[in-house]
Amino acid sequence: MPPMKQESSNNRDVELPDIKVPRQGGDDTITNEQPSPSEPSQSASPTPPEVTMPPGSPLTPLPSTHASPEQSPPLQSQPRARFEPQYDSKGLIIPPPNIGPVPSQGPSSIPTDNSSSKGNVQESHDPSTDDPPDNTPLLAEDDILAGMVFVSQDVEYISYADALEIAFQAVMEVVMKASSPDNEPKTLAEAMSRPGEEADRWYEAAQQELAALQESGTFELIELPPGRKAIARYVVKGYSQRPGFDYTETFSPTPKWSAIRTVLALAALEDLELWSVDISSAFLNGDLQEEVYLEQPEGFETKGKDWVLRLFKSIYGLKQAGREWHKKLHGVMTEMGFDRVRCEHSVWVYKKDDARIIVPVFVDDVTIAVRSMESVRQVIEDLKKHFKLRDLGPTSYLLGVEIQRDRSSRTLTICQRQYILNVLERARMSDCNSVSTPLDPHLKLSSSMSPTTPEEWKTMRHVPYLQILGAVAYLAIVTCPDIAFAVSVLSRFSKNPGTQHWEALKRLLRYLKGTVDLKLTYSPDATSSELFRTYTDADHGGNPDNGRSTSGFVVKMGTGAVSWMSRLQSMVTLSTTEAEYVAAVAAGQEILWLRNLFKEFGFESHSPSTLHINNQSVLSVARNPDHHGRVKHLDLRFYWLHDEVD
């Protein structure tokens, strides 16, 4: 193993004494793991393929293989009717007369907050640079996503982290928006209102997308059967589907970020090839089991309103689309000789003789990790037999994460620099002064700072607290363990944030401004031969609202962190020993999962993994059964951790 390259000061390598990581099973969990979305995401909409369409008839349908004589249109010689829109001299569709410009939204009602941050840290900082100089909203009203409304009036409490687990894709939509500052049109009418060639480009994209749907055998044009109701247009309105009738199961897994980072770290340590592939129109490959009808797309109607599209493929927007696509992909990967990793269902592994090929897949983004380029080419060729795909080359960008490699020193770095800059720009804080810590160490946030009067509620009503919090939470999950504790604390007040919570969130943005160039670096660690090294920490009774403690851990592989957690504990612990013990249990569980993952990758390690605990009492209790009286009310956790230590 080559000697470790000296890391520069801008590496985001986590050392436990310098970072407040903590928590266990509480309301405001911030970890690096995302449970898979329970519903398919529209933000993962397939990439329009390159479609060559003949002049005058770009949407010539394929022969039908699904229609029965009873369902076919009157002309039996042409089971699928042609779409017959009007075209201009450029071959683009002329918009129908009912498509007009989008009405003006008028000025925003979101107020401008010109107050400075309320911290007691003595740092040089100009408050005037924190906030917008005029009345332009911090986030456009179009950016306040329905999926990001995490607060329900029907529940007593819901935290940001809980909302992440329920609707992680909402955060992904914030990611995509932050990566693309220019707003995209939401409707055909809005697209047609764009000036000049931009409107032409949107119509050309619509043509290509509809042609792709036809080409893949996604639908057939038929008369709507009696008693049936068509749903949606173009992108299906999944919310109108009826459970048990239009769909049954919807669960579709995506890989945890800890698994993805483990693959990246393994690629650095073992000098593996990393290659990216994008599967075009991924959801259209899933075969639909239920009988579903779709209204004809706006602007492309033919044969009257009684004619609808009978769906045969799981078009994006259907609740079961993600699940059907995953089932299709799993079948193909199995046919190619891959096994699905049992502890991470969106990762496949090929193991034969000395060959090891690891393929994590996030919806339609495929990453291939393998020793030889020959194996990379073989996997791509095998996938091409089943799907249309784009070969993106060596992995340099993955789900908003920038990846850089120095293969001569076996070093790989990841960061989200551009994403941070885009978030700052959208919050209109690009020119703010930076601070040295994510939170003010002299200020303990609590629910007592939340609004209690109508005037205070009115002041905070239009503050984009959840939108900014969602954007920075993605950073805490993916590449920035140093802000995990801060995001965890701020998420506790997502139901009813006050001005001091808002100021604390803006301070976090200023911290990100000063650390925008920090990176996580993975390379061999010359100081240790251990596969995984884990550090835990906990406070005691740190939450002023309920007296619960915050526990946490960080797991390093080589020189970089591959997994971390910051979580409010689910119980009130009676001593520092108990709080540290609960944190140690959570860290132990993560170690076992990572070792199982590594074993399934085909790189089993026979040496033990060290769990570093900075509390002698916890070490004594874990090693010596005679001392378990201090934590006898935690018996199950005690015996489990004691067995693992033995």
Order of alpha helices (4+ residues) and beta strands (2+ residues): beta-alpha-alpha-alpha-alpha-beta-beta-alpha-beta-beta-beta-alpha-beta-beta-beta-beta-alpha-beta-beta-beta-beta-alpha-alpha-alpha-alpha-alpha-beta-beta-beta-beta-alpha-beta-alpha-alpha
